[in-house]
């Protein structure tokens, strides 16, 4: 996991505020169902980013594409592999934070939709 610093924390707070503003707009437009849908959308995108791991994507997810990606990773030096691992760690860390925000919006939105 990459080291935590002030800039990363400030960006996380700004993203949370922006997501809450979008949730408010969704609540005003559609109600709690809109908040739940926004949470599912954020959850879907965060899970997809976490699963892809900053690797190439495309319409054809062929075994040759994955094999060439892993072949290029194993052929690189130790410093390059460490750099890519740190980059993937940063992406996964951010995606997990977004998964937490999206999941909480989905639970709150659909929970309040069904309760009210």
N, CA, C and O atoms as a Tinker XYZ file with bonds, in Angstrom:
   464  protein
     1  N      0.854000   -1.171000    0.000000    73     2
     2  CA     0.000000    0.000000    0.000000    64     1     3
     3  C      0.902000    1.237000    0.000000    63     2     4     5
     4  O      1.867000    1.303000    0.761000    81     3
     5  N      0.593000    2.197000   -0.836000    73     3     6
     6  CA     1.424000    3.395000   -0.888000    64     5     7
     7  C      1.308000    4.211000    0.403000    63     6     8     9
     8  O      0.303000    4.129000    1.108000    81     7
     9  N      2.326000    4.985000    0.699000    73     7    10
    10  CA     2.259000    5.774000    1.930000    64     9    11
    11  C      1.149000    6.818000    1.856000    63    10    12    13
    12  O      0.871000    7.383000    0.798000    81    11
    13  N      0.538000    7.055000    2.981000    73    11    14
    14  CA    -0.529000    8.046000    3.046000    64    13    15
    15  C      0.093000    9.405000    3.278000    63    14    16    17
    16  O      0.974000    9.564000    4.123000    81    15
    17  N     -0.358000   10.356000    2.541000    73    15    18
    18  CA     0.140000   11.711000    2.726000    64    17    19
    19  C     -1.036000   12.677000    2.698000    63    18    20    21
    20  O     -2.178000   12.291000    2.447000    81    19
    21  N     -0.733000   13.925000    2.958000    73    19    22
    22  CA    -1.783000   14.932000    3.076000    64    21    23
    23  C     -2.516000   15.143000    1.750000    63    22    24    25
    24  O     -3.734000   15.321000    1.737000    81    23
    25  N     -1.784000   15.125000    0.642000    73    23    26
    26  CA    -2.417000   15.355000   -0.663000    64    25    27
    27  C     -3.445000   14.273000   -0.974000    63    26    28    29
    28  O     -4.523000   14.570000   -1.488000    81    27
    29  N     -3.121000   13.031000   -0.668000    73    27    30
    30  CA    -4.033000   11.926000   -0.933000    64    29    31
    31  C     -5.284000   12.059000   -0.069000    63    30    32    33
    32  O     -6.393000   11.814000   -0.543000    81    31
    33  N     -5.114000   12.443000    1.186000    73    31    34
    34  CA    -6.262000   12.622000    2.071000    64    33    35
    35  C     -7.154000   13.769000    1.615000    63    34    36    37
    36  O     -8.379000   13.665000    1.671000    81    35
    37  N     -6.547000   14.858000    1.168000    73    35    38
    38  CA    -7.321000   16.009000    0.680000    64    37    39
    39  C     -8.102000   15.617000   -0.569000    63    38    40    41
    40  O     -9.268000   15.988000   -0.711000    81    39
    41  N     -7.473000   14.872000   -1.477000    73    39    42
    42  CA    -8.176000   14.437000   -2.685000    64    41    43
    43  C     -9.317000   13.481000   -2.351000    63    42    44    45
    44  O    -10.368000   13.527000   -2.991000    81    43
    45  N     -9.125000   12.622000   -1.365000    73    43    46
    46  CA   -10.202000   11.714000   -0.955000    64    45    47
    47  C    -11.386000   12.494000   -0.393000    63    46    48    49
    48  O    -12.539000   12.156000   -0.663000    81    47
    49  N    -11.108000   13.522000    0.377000    73    47    50
    50  CA   -12.189000   14.349000    0.937000    64    49    51
    51  C    -12.910000   15.108000   -0.173000    63    50    52    53
    52  O    -14.137000   15.204000   -0.163000    81    51
    53  N    -12.157000   15.645000   -1.129000    73    51    54
    54  CA   -12.780000   16.365000   -2.250000    64    53    55
    55  C    -13.656000   15.428000   -3.068000    63    54    56    57
    56  O    -14.759000   15.802000   -3.465000    81    55
    57  N    -13.174000   14.206000   -3.327000    73    55    58
    58  CA   -13.976000   13.236000   -4.079000    64    57    59
    59  C    -15.225000   12.821000   -3.307000    63    58    60    61
    60  O    -16.287000   12.635000   -3.899000    81    59
    61  N    -15.104000   12.678000   -1.999000    73    59    62
    62  CA   -16.272000   12.328000   -1.185000    64    61    63
    63  C    -17.303000   13.448000   -1.218000    63    62    64    65
    64  O    -18.502000   13.185000   -1.313000    81    63
    65  N    -16.846000   14.696000   -1.139000    73    63    66
    66  CA   -17.771000   15.827000   -1.203000    64    65    67
    67  C    -18.457000   15.891000   -2.568000    63    66    68    69
    68  O    -19.656000   16.155000   -2.655000    81    67
    69  N    -17.689000   15.648000   -3.632000    73    67    70
    70  CA   -18.277000   15.650000   -4.979000    64    69    71
    71  C    -19.288000   14.521000   -5.131000    63    70    72    73
    72  O    -20.331000   14.704000   -5.759000    81    71
    73  N    -18.990000   13.354000   -4.561000    73    71    74
    74  CA   -19.928000   12.242000   -4.633000    64    73    75
    75  C    -21.194000   12.527000   -3.827000    63    74    76    77
    76  O    -22.294000   12.161000   -4.241000    81    75
    77  N    -21.038000   13.175000   -2.688000    73    75    78
    78  CA   -22.220000   13.555000   -1.905000    64    77    79
    79  C    -23.057000   14.604000   -2.624000    63    78    80    81
    80  O    -24.284000   14.595000   -2.523000    81    79
    81  N    -22.404000   15.509000   -3.348000    73    79    82
    82  CA   -23.144000   16.494000   -4.141000    64    81    83
    83  C    -23.918000   15.790000   -5.258000    63    82    84    85
    84  O    -25.071000   16.130000   -5.522000    81    83
    85  N    -23.291000   14.815000   -5.910000    73    83    86
    86  CA   -24.008000   14.044000   -6.933000    64    85    87
    87  C    -25.155000   13.246000   -6.322000    63    86    88    89
    88  O    -26.217000   13.112000   -6.929000    81    87
    89  N    -24.938000   12.718000   -5.123000    73    87    90
    90  CA   -26.010000   11.983000   -4.452000    64    89    91
    91  C    -27.177000   12.915000   -4.123000    63    90    92    93
    92  O    -28.338000   12.523000   -4.242000    81    91
    93  N    -26.876000   14.131000   -3.717000    73    91    94
    94  CA   -27.942000   15.097000   -3.438000    64    93    95
    95  C    -28.726000   15.411000   -4.716000    63    94    96    97
    96  O    -29.955000   15.481000   -4.695000    81    95
    97  N    -28.007000   15.598000   -5.825000    73    95    98
    98  CA   -28.693000   15.854000   -7.094000    64    97    99
    99  C    -29.548000   14.660000   -7.516000    63    98   100   101
   100  O    -30.659000   14.834000   -8.016000    81    99
   101  N    -29.030000   13.448000   -7.314000    73    99   102
   102  CA   -29.804000   12.256000   -7.655000    64   101   103
   103  C    -31.029000   12.144000   -6.749000    63   102   104   105
   104  O    -32.102000   11.744000   -7.200000    81   103
   105  N    -30.870000   12.494000   -5.479000    73   103   106
   106  CA   -31.999000   12.447000   -4.560000    64   105   107
   107  C    -33.068000   13.460000   -4.956000    63   106   108   109
   108  O    -34.262000   13.168000   -4.886000    81   107
   109  N    -32.635000   14.661000   -5.373000    73   107   110
   110  CA   -33.597000   15.684000   -5.793000    64   109   111
   111  C    -34.308000   15.287000   -7.090000    63   110   112   113
   112  O    -35.482000   15.606000   -7.279000    81   111
   113  N    -33.592000   14.589000   -7.987000    73   111   114
   114  CA   -34.186000   14.249000   -9.281000    64   113   115
   115  C    -35.083000   13.013000   -9.207000    63   114   116   117
   116  O    -36.193000   13.025000   -9.739000    81   115
   117  N    -34.619000   11.957000   -8.560000    73   115   118
   118  CA   -35.329000   10.685000   -8.601000    64   117   119
   119  C    -35.756000   10.206000   -7.219000    63   118   120   121
   120  O    -36.659000    9.377000   -7.110000    81   119
   121  N    -35.140000   10.699000   -6.190000    73   119   122
   122  CA   -35.433000   10.228000   -4.837000    64   121   123
   123  C    -34.351000    9.259000   -4.379000    63   122   124   125
   124  O    -33.243000    9.231000   -4.915000    81   123
   125  N    -34.706000    8.460000   -3.366000    73   123   126
   126  CA   -33.716000    7.545000   -2.805000    64   125   127
   127  C    -33.310000    6.467000   -3.793000    63   126   128   129
   128  O    -32.208000    5.926000   -3.698000    81   127
   129  N    -34.181000    6.148000   -4.738000    73   127   130
   130  CA   -33.826000    5.176000   -5.773000    64   129   131
   131  C    -32.652000    5.682000   -6.607000    63   130   132   133
   132  O    -31.782000    4.898000   -6.987000    81   131
   133  N    -32.618000    6.976000   -6.895000    73   131   134
   134  CA   -31.508000    7.567000   -7.641000    64   133   135
   135  C    -30.193000    7.507000   -6.878000    63   134   136   137
   136  O    -29.132000    7.304000   -7.469000    81   135
   137  N    -30.268000    7.686000   -5.557000    73   135   138
   138  CA   -29.063000    7.583000   -4.731000    64   137   139
   139  C    -28.539000    6.149000   -4.764000    63   138   140   141
   140  O    -27.332000    5.925000   -4.847000    81   139
   141  N    -29.448000    5.185000   -4.699000    73   139   142
   142  CA   -29.048000    3.778000   -4.776000    64   141   143
   143  C    -28.430000    3.440000   -6.123000    63   142   144   145
   144  O    -27.435000    2.718000   -6.188000    81   143
   145  N    -29.016000    3.959000   -7.201000    73   143   146
   146  CA   -28.446000    3.721000   -8.535000    64   145   147
   147  C    -27.070000    4.367000   -8.688000    63   146   148   149
   148  O    -26.170000    3.780000   -9.288000    81   147
   149  N    -26.907000    5.562000   -8.151000    73   147   150
   150  CA   -25.587000    6.209000   -8.184000    64   149   151
   151  C    -24.574000    5.377000   -7.412000    63   150   152   153
   152  O    -23.437000    5.222000   -7.857000    81   151
   153  N    -24.967000    4.842000   -6.265000    73   151   154
   154  CA   -24.078000    3.979000   -5.497000    64   153   155
   155  C    -23.698000    2.727000   -6.262000    63   154   156   157
   156  O    -22.537000    2.319000   -6.241000    81   155
   157  N    -24.665000    2.104000   -6.945000    73   155   158
   158  CA   -24.354000    0.927000   -7.758000    64   157   159
   159  C    -23.419000    1.275000   -8.911000    63   158   160   161
   160  O    -22.524000    0.497000   -9.239000    81   159
   161  N    -23.619000    2.433000   -9.525000    73   159   162
   162  CA   -22.759000    2.870000  -10.621000    64   161   163
   163  C    -21.318000    3.057000  -10.146000    63   162   164   165
   164  O    -20.380000    2.597000  -10.797000    81   163
   165  N    -21.148000    3.729000   -9.018000    73   163   166
   166  CA   -19.805000    3.944000   -8.462000    64   165   167
   167  C    -19.198000    2.605000   -8.058000    63   166   168   169
   168  O    -18.009000    2.374000   -8.280000    81   167
   169  N    -19.989000    1.733000   -7.476000    73   167   170
   170  CA   -19.514000    0.413000   -7.076000    64   169   171
   171  C    -19.074000   -0.408000   -8.276000    63   170   172   173
   172  O    -18.051000   -1.090000   -8.215000    81   171
   173  N    -19.829000   -0.352000   -9.364000    73   171   174
   174  CA   -19.478000   -1.079000  -10.586000    64   173   175
   175  C    -18.163000   -0.576000  -11.159000    63   174   176   177
   176  O    -17.291000   -1.374000  -11.506000    81   175
   177  N    -18.013000    0.728000  -11.261000    73   175   178
   178  CA   -16.789000    1.290000  -11.839000    64   177   179
   179  C    -15.576000    0.982000  -10.959000    63   178   180   181
   180  O    -14.516000    0.626000  -11.472000    81   179
   181  N    -15.722000    1.114000   -9.651000    73   179   182
   182  CA   -14.601000    0.851000   -8.747000    64   181   183
   183  C    -14.185000   -0.610000   -8.793000    63   182   184   185
   184  O    -12.992000   -0.914000   -8.777000    81   183
   185  N    -15.153000   -1.520000   -8.850000    73   183   186
   186  CA   -14.830000   -2.938000   -8.935000    64   185   187
   187  C    -14.143000   -3.260000  -10.250000    63   186   188   189
   188  O    -13.201000   -4.051000  -10.284000    81   187
   189  N    -14.603000   -2.660000  -11.318000    73   187   190
   190  CA   -13.988000   -2.897000  -12.629000    64   189   191
   191  C    -12.546000   -2.397000  -12.653000    63   190   192   193
   192  O    -11.665000   -3.078000  -13.177000    81   191
   193  N    -12.297000   -1.216000  -12.092000    73   191   194
   194  CA   -10.941000   -0.672000  -12.044000    64   193   195
   195  C    -10.045000   -1.554000  -11.184000    63   194   196   197
   196  O     -8.887000   -1.791000  -11.528000    81   195
   197  N    -10.579000   -2.037000  -10.069000    73   195   198
   198  CA    -9.786000   -2.891000   -9.189000    64   197   199
   199  C     -9.452000   -4.221000   -9.863000    63   198   200   201
   200  O     -8.337000   -4.721000   -9.715000    81   199
   201  N    -10.384000   -4.791000  -10.587000    73   199   202
   202  CA   -10.136000   -6.070000  -11.249000    64   201   203
   203  C     -9.174000   -5.945000  -12.426000    63   202   204   205
   204  O     -8.365000   -6.842000  -12.664000    81   203
   205  N     -9.256000   -4.843000  -13.159000    73   203   206
   206  CA    -8.385000   -4.685000  -14.319000    64   205   207
   207  C     -6.954000   -4.388000  -13.916000    63   206   208   209
   208  O     -6.031000   -4.705000  -14.666000    81   207
   209  N     -6.745000   -3.793000  -12.763000    73   207   210
   210  CA    -5.405000   -3.576000  -12.252000    64   209   211
   211  C     -4.518000   -2.717000  -13.127000    63   210   212   213
   212  O     -3.312000   -2.957000  -13.190000    81   211
   213  N     -5.071000   -1.727000  -13.805000    73   211   214
   214  CA    -4.313000   -0.806000  -14.643000    64   213   215
   215  C     -3.618000   -1.522000  -15.789000    63   214   216   217
   216  O     -2.521000   -1.141000  -16.197000    81   215
   217  N     -4.256000   -2.554000  -16.299000    73   215   218
   218  CA    -3.732000   -3.297000  -17.444000    64   217   219
   219  C     -4.543000   -2.905000  -18.669000    63   218   220   221
   220  O     -5.605000   -2.296000  -18.540000    81   219
   221  N     -4.054000   -3.246000  -19.858000    73   219   222
   222  CA    -4.797000   -2.854000  -21.065000    64   221   223
   223  C     -6.134000   -3.570000  -21.150000    63   222   224   225
   224  O     -6.266000   -4.736000  -20.777000    81   223
   225  N     -7.117000   -2.840000  -21.648000    73   223   226
   226  CA    -8.448000   -3.403000  -21.821000    64   225   227
   227  C     -8.874000   -3.152000  -23.253000    63   226   228   229
   228  O     -8.236000   -2.386000  -23.975000    81   227
   229  N     -9.908000   -3.772000  -23.646000    73   227   230
   230  CA   -10.400000   -3.564000  -24.992000    64   229   231
   231  C    -11.628000   -4.401000  -25.240000    63   230   232   233
   232  O    -12.071000   -5.137000  -24.358000    81   231
   233  N    -12.190000   -4.295000  -26.444000    73   231   234
   234  CA   -13.391000   -5.064000  -26.731000    64   233   235
   235  C    -13.104000   -6.561000  -26.812000    63   234   236   237
   236  O    -13.984000   -7.380000  -26.551000    81   235
   237  N    -11.871000   -6.916000  -27.174000    73   235   238
   238  CA   -11.518000   -8.326000  -27.266000    64   237   239
   239  C    -10.559000   -8.675000  -26.144000    63   238   240   241
   240  O     -9.365000   -8.389000  -26.229000    81   239
   241  N    -11.070000   -9.283000  -25.111000    73   239   242
   242  CA   -10.226000   -9.722000  -24.005000    64   241   243
   243  C     -9.743000  -11.135000  -24.336000    63   242   244   245
   244  O    -10.280000  -12.113000  -23.817000    81   243
   245  N     -8.742000  -11.240000  -25.188000    73   243   246
   246  CA    -8.257000  -12.528000  -25.658000    64   245   247
   247  C     -7.138000  -13.038000  -24.760000    63   246   248   249
   248  O     -6.484000  -12.253000  -24.074000    81   247
   249  N     -6.919000  -14.331000  -24.762000    73   247   250
   250  CA    -5.786000  -14.872000  -23.995000    64   249   251
   251  C     -4.448000  -14.346000  -24.495000    63   250   252   253
   252  O     -3.508000  -14.211000  -23.711000    81   251
   253  N     -4.348000  -14.045000  -25.786000    73   251   254
   254  CA    -3.101000  -13.500000  -26.328000    64   253   255
   255  C     -2.773000  -12.134000  -25.750000    63   254   256   257
   256  O     -1.606000  -11.814000  -25.525000    81   255
   257  N     -3.804000  -11.326000  -25.508000    73   255   258
   258  CA    -3.604000  -10.006000  -24.904000    64   257   259
   259  C     -3.046000  -10.138000  -23.491000    63   258   260   261
   260  O     -2.100000   -9.443000  -23.120000    81   259
   261  N     -3.636000  -11.029000  -22.712000    73   259   262
   262  CA    -3.164000  -11.232000  -21.353000    64   261   263
   263  C     -1.773000  -11.856000  -21.330000    63   262   264   265
   264  O     -0.935000  -11.482000  -20.509000    81   263
   265  N     -1.528000  -12.808000  -22.231000    73   263   266
   266  CA    -0.219000  -13.464000  -22.268000    64   265   267
   267  C      0.873000  -12.466000  -22.633000    63   266   268   269
   268  O      1.953000  -12.487000  -22.043000    81   267
   269  N      0.604000  -11.596000  -23.596000    73   267   270
   270  CA     1.622000  -10.605000  -23.971000    64   269   271
   271  C      1.862000   -9.611000  -22.848000    63   270   272   273
   272  O      2.989000   -9.155000  -22.655000    81   271
   273  N      0.816000   -9.269000  -22.105000    73   271   274
   274  CA     0.977000   -8.347000  -20.976000    64   273   275
   275  C      1.845000   -8.969000  -19.893000    63   274   276   277
   276  O      2.761000   -8.320000  -19.387000    81   275
   277  N      1.568000  -10.225000  -19.528000    73   275   278
   278  CA     2.367000  -10.877000  -18.495000    64   277   279
   279  C      3.788000  -11.154000  -18.971000    63   278   280   281
   280  O      4.730000  -11.094000  -18.180000    81   279
   281  N      3.948000  -11.453000  -20.250000    73   279   282
   282  CA     5.282000  -11.674000  -20.807000    64   281   283
   283  C      6.118000  -10.403000  -20.727000    63   282   284   285
   284  O      7.302000  -10.457000  -20.395000    81   283
   285  N      5.509000   -9.265000  -21.028000    73   283   286
   286  CA     6.253000   -8.005000  -20.950000    64   285   287
   287  C      6.575000   -7.640000  -19.503000    63   286   288   289
   288  O      7.603000   -7.019000  -19.232000    81   287
   289  N      5.695000   -8.024000  -18.572000    73   287   290
   290  CA     5.963000   -7.741000  -17.158000    64   289   291
   291  C      7.096000   -8.609000  -16.615000    63   290   292   293
   292  O      7.918000   -8.132000  -15.832000    81   291
   293  N      7.148000   -9.862000  -17.017000    73   291   294
   294  CA     8.213000  -10.734000  -16.510000    64   293   295
   295  C      9.552000  -10.415000  -17.142000    63   294   296   297
   296  O     10.594000  -10.698000  -16.550000    81   295
   297  N      9.549000   -9.833000  -18.326000    73   295   298
   298  CA    10.806000   -9.485000  -18.986000    64   297   299
   299  C     11.417000   -8.199000  -18.464000    63   298   300   301
   300  O     12.567000   -7.901000  -18.787000    81   299
   301  N     10.700000   -7.437000  -17.680000    73   299   302
   302  CA    11.228000   -6.166000  -17.186000    64   301   303
   303  C     12.104000   -6.405000  -15.950000    63   302   304   305
   304  O     12.098000   -7.486000  -15.362000    81   303
   305  N     12.840000   -5.385000  -15.584000    73   303   306
   306  CA    13.739000   -5.484000  -14.443000    64   305   307
   307  C     13.015000   -5.368000  -13.119000    63   306   308   309
   308  O     11.813000   -5.107000  -13.059000    81   307
   309  N     13.785000   -5.572000  -12.052000    73   307   310
   310  CA    13.207000   -5.539000  -10.709000    64   309   311
   311  C     12.652000   -4.150000  -10.370000    63   310   312   313
   312  O     11.591000   -4.043000   -9.754000    81   311
   313  N     13.354000   -3.101000  -10.763000    73   311   314
   314  CA    12.898000   -1.745000  -10.460000    64   313   315
   315  C     11.591000   -1.430000  -11.195000    63   314   316   317
   316  O     10.698000   -0.794000  -10.634000    81   315
   317  N     11.482000   -1.875000  -12.445000    73   315   318
   318  CA    10.245000   -1.643000  -13.198000    64   317   319
   319  C      9.069000   -2.404000  -12.585000    63   318   320   321
   320  O      7.961000   -1.877000  -12.482000    81   319
   321  N      9.326000   -3.649000  -12.179000    73   319   322
   322  CA     8.251000   -4.435000  -11.558000    64   321   323
   323  C      7.805000   -3.807000  -10.244000    63   322   324   325
   324  O      6.612000   -3.779000   -9.939000    81   323
   325  N      8.758000   -3.305000   -9.469000    73   323   326
   326  CA     8.409000   -2.646000   -8.204000    64   325   327
   327  C      7.623000   -1.368000   -8.467000    63   326   328   329
   328  O      6.684000   -1.050000   -7.737000    81   327
   329  N      8.005000   -0.639000   -9.504000    73   327   330
   330  CA     7.287000    0.582000   -9.849000    64   329   331
   331  C      5.850000    0.277000  -10.273000    63   330   332   333
   332  O      4.917000    0.968000   -9.864000    81   331
   333  N      5.678000   -0.763000  -11.094000    73   331   334
   334  CA     4.329000   -1.141000  -11.530000    64   333   335
   335  C      3.496000   -1.651000  -10.360000    63   334   336   337
   336  O      2.294000   -1.394000  -10.290000    81   335
   337  N      4.139000   -2.377000   -9.437000    73   335   338
   338  CA     3.408000   -2.872000   -8.266000    64   337   339
   339  C      2.954000   -1.708000   -7.385000    63   338   340   341
   340  O      1.847000   -1.733000   -6.848000    81   339
   341  N      3.795000   -0.700000   -7.237000    73   339   342
   342  CA     3.401000    0.470000   -6.447000    64   341   343
   343  C      2.266000    1.227000   -7.134000    63   342   344   345
   344  O      1.344000    1.702000   -6.470000    81   343
   345  N      2.331000    1.338000   -8.456000    73   343   346
   346  CA     1.243000    2.002000   -9.187000    64   345   347
   347  C     -0.064000    1.236000   -9.026000    63   346   348   349
   348  O     -1.112000    1.832000   -8.779000    81   347
   349  N     -0.001000   -0.087000   -9.166000    73   347   350
   350  CA    -1.209000   -0.895000   -8.996000    64   349   351
   351  C     -1.740000   -0.788000   -7.575000    63   350   352   353
   352  O     -2.952000   -0.780000   -7.363000    81   351
   353  N     -0.838000   -0.707000   -6.600000    73   351   354
   354  CA    -1.272000   -0.551000   -5.212000    64   353   355
   355  C     -2.020000    0.744000   -4.992000    63   354   356   357
   356  O     -3.011000    0.779000   -4.263000    81   355
   357  N     -1.550000    1.814000   -5.620000    73   355   358
   358  CA    -2.251000    3.091000   -5.508000    64   357   359
   359  C     -3.618000    3.054000   -6.155000    63   358   360   361
   360  O     -4.580000    3.599000   -5.615000    81   359
   361  N     -3.712000    2.409000   -7.320000    73   359   362
   362  CA    -4.999000    2.305000   -8.015000    64   361   363
   363  C     -5.967000    1.445000   -7.215000    63   362   364   365
   364  O     -7.143000    1.786000   -7.083000    81   363
   365  N     -5.477000    0.336000   -6.683000    73   363   366
   366  CA    -6.348000   -0.555000   -5.910000    64   365   367
   367  C     -6.801000    0.124000   -4.622000    63   366   368   369
   368  O     -7.947000   -0.043000   -4.206000    81   367
   369  N     -5.921000    0.879000   -3.993000    73   367   370
   370  CA    -6.284000    1.586000   -2.770000    64   369   371
   371  C     -7.390000    2.604000   -3.036000    63   370   372   373
   372  O     -8.349000    2.701000   -2.270000    81   371
   373  N     -7.256000    3.350000   -4.108000    73   371   374
   374  CA    -8.293000    4.321000   -4.467000    64   373   375
   375  C     -9.589000    3.628000   -4.861000    63   374   376   377
   376  O    -10.677000    4.106000   -4.538000    81   375
   377  N     -9.476000    2.499000   -5.559000    73   375   378
   378  CA   -10.676000    1.769000   -5.972000    64   377   379
   379  C    -11.405000    1.195000   -4.763000    63   378   380   381
   380  O    -12.635000    1.150000   -4.745000    81   379
   381  N    -10.661000    0.759000   -3.758000    73   379   382
   382  CA   -11.318000    0.235000   -2.555000    64   381   383
   383  C    -12.027000    1.332000   -1.782000    63   382   384   385
   384  O    -13.088000    1.101000   -1.203000    81   383
   385  N    -11.451000    2.514000   -1.769000    73   383   386
   386  CA   -12.117000    3.646000   -1.125000    64   385   387
   387  C    -13.396000    4.000000   -1.873000    63   386   388   389
   388  O    -14.425000    4.282000   -1.259000    81   387
   389  N    -13.327000    3.983000   -3.209000    73   387   390
   390  CA   -14.525000    4.254000   -4.013000    64   389   391
   391  C    -15.562000    3.146000   -3.831000    63   390   392   393
   392  O    -16.762000    3.419000   -3.847000    81   391
   393  N    -15.116000    1.904000   -3.660000    73   391   394
   394  CA   -16.039000    0.806000   -3.398000    64   393   395
   395  C    -16.764000    1.019000   -2.079000    63   394   396   397
   396  O    -17.961000    0.752000   -1.973000    81   395
   397  N    -16.043000    1.497000   -1.080000    73   395   398
   398  CA   -16.668000    1.792000    0.209000    64   397   399
   399  C    -17.719000    2.890000    0.071000    63   398   400   401
   400  O    -18.823000    2.759000    0.601000    81   399
   401  N    -17.388000    3.967000   -0.631000    73   399   402
   402  CA   -18.348000    5.054000   -0.832000    64   401   403
   403  C    -19.546000    4.584000   -1.647000    63   402   404   405
   404  O    -20.688000    4.878000   -1.294000    81   403
   405  N    -19.300000    3.863000   -2.725000    73   403   406
   406  CA   -20.394000    3.385000   -3.566000    64   405   407
   407  C    -21.301000    2.409000   -2.842000    63   406   408   409
   408  O    -22.523000    2.474000   -2.969000    81   407
   409  N    -20.702000    1.507000   -2.083000    73   407   410
   410  CA   -21.503000    0.550000   -1.328000    64   409   411
   411  C    -22.358000    1.221000   -0.272000    63   410   412   413
   412  O    -23.515000    0.851000   -0.074000    81   411
   413  N    -21.792000    2.208000    0.406000    73   411   414
   414  CA   -22.583000    2.904000    1.423000    64   413   415
   415  C    -23.710000    3.709000    0.788000    63   414   416   417
   416  O    -24.801000    3.790000    1.352000    81   415
   417  N    -23.462000    4.304000   -0.378000    73   415   418
   418  CA   -24.549000    5.014000   -1.065000    64   417   419
   419  C    -25.636000    4.050000   -1.524000    63   418   420   421
   420  O    -26.823000    4.356000   -1.411000    81   419
   421  N    -25.242000    2.890000   -2.040000    73   419   422
   422  CA   -26.227000    1.913000   -2.508000    64   421   423
   423  C    -27.066000    1.391000   -1.349000    63   422   424   425
   424  O    -28.287000    1.290000   -1.466000    81   423
   425  N    -26.428000    1.060000   -0.241000    73   423   426
   426  CA   -27.171000    0.551000    0.919000    64   425   427
   427  C    -28.103000    1.623000    1.480000    63   426   428   429
   428  O    -29.269000    1.356000    1.770000    81   427
   429  N    -27.576000    2.833000    1.627000    73   427   430
   430  CA   -28.410000    3.910000    2.165000    64   429   431
   431  C    -29.545000    4.258000    1.211000    63   430   432   433
   432  O    -30.687000    4.423000    1.638000    81   431
   433  N    -29.239000    4.371000   -0.068000    73   431   434
   434  CA   -30.269000    4.753000   -1.046000    64   433   435
   435  C    -31.374000    3.732000   -1.174000    63   434   436   437
   436  O    -32.551000    4.073000   -1.060000    81   435
   437  N    -31.005000    2.463000   -1.414000    73   435   438
   438  CA   -32.033000    1.445000   -1.559000    64   437   439
   439  C    -32.710000    1.103000   -0.232000    63   438   440   441
   440  O    -33.895000    0.772000   -0.202000    81   439
   441  N    -31.948000    1.186000    0.870000    73   439   442
   442  CA   -32.541000    0.946000    2.172000    64   441   443
   443  C    -33.632000    1.970000    2.484000    63   442   444   445
   444  O    -34.731000    1.606000    2.903000    81   443
   445  N    -33.329000    3.235000    2.281000    73   443   446
   446  CA   -34.324000    4.278000    2.546000    64   445   447
   447  C    -35.446000    4.261000    1.502000    63   446   448   449
   448  O    -36.580000    4.633000    1.808000    81   447
   449  N    -35.138000    3.832000    0.274000    73   447   450
   450  CA   -36.181000    3.717000   -0.739000    64   449   451
   451  C    -37.223000    2.671000   -0.316000    63   450   452   453
   452  O    -38.424000    2.906000   -0.443000    81   451
   453  N    -36.763000    1.521000    0.186000    73   451   454
   454  CA   -37.690000    0.477000    0.569000    64   453   455
   455  C    -38.364000    0.754000    1.913000    63   454   456   457
   456  O    -39.485000    0.302000    2.148000    81   455
   457  N    -37.691000    1.490000    2.793000    73   455   458
   458  CA   -38.297000    1.824000    4.082000    64   457   459
   459  C    -39.342000    2.922000    3.951000    63   458   460   461
   460  O    -40.372000    2.891000    4.625000    81   459
   461  N    -39.075000    3.890000    3.085000    73   459   462
   462  CA   -40.002000    5.000000    2.948000    64   461   463
   463  C    -40.880000    4.765000    1.759000    63   462   464
   464  O    -41.743000    5.589000    1.457000    81   463
